[in-house]
């Protein structure tokens, strides 16, 4: 039976991944680069990420019944079509390991400080395996519940922080940074935003009940997510200022504790911790699924579920490689995103789109 996912599910898959994980991970590196103009950097990277999602959409709509691993071979031939898929597999395996490790870092920091890291990673991986085994439909159904809750919780936090906004922390706007600095600050969020939207369009078009509707919903999901994360960055800056915000590992998480510390909402930090963990879980389940499915198609397995154990073993091993939070949150992602994001979300999709258009014109 073919797996199917609706446009609404695609929307909530992307929103669930990007809002929680984005607020947790990318605000600090963005602020460290562009200081008080980090919120502008977020908006710029969001606009470019919408374009990359559109690029993936444009390419996949030409082959709506195939995934990237199928139509790349249709366009370029079997051997070269497979060759250009290698960066995707390397990237996705690395992301599985990075996200697993970052999940464990947050859990150990907030909830279970004396628990062995390998146990936390293993438990999370087992839950992800169970959900992934249900296919993309299972992930989509989870997101239809988790996504709206996550968005409502984040908007609630935004409202609660309004009284503590101090606009002097974001002044002067632009004049102290300039477009070069703001552009550099957009890079961390560009690497994050551009991947999920583009990957979803490259891999999930085959499973969409209505490809055109799913494509428009994906574009809206990326746009709304980047807008909300830009607001989150604005709040971090106007409450903590750029210097303090840049030094925090998870400034938005600290922002939640700030509300609790001043007695506005008791226990709010536990609620938002749950929201963030669910968001990281969805991101991991999504990347885990496309890695399993892509690996199976690359190795020509008839049953894609046969690759789940292999991907889980590699992901678990990679998650234990970083020695500390700096390596897992900064060094490893920087290496992966700097070299693989442009290749996998820009260069290869443009190459496939261009050659595919030429081949279709010749056939006509």
Beta strands, then each sheet from edge to edge (+ up, - down):
end
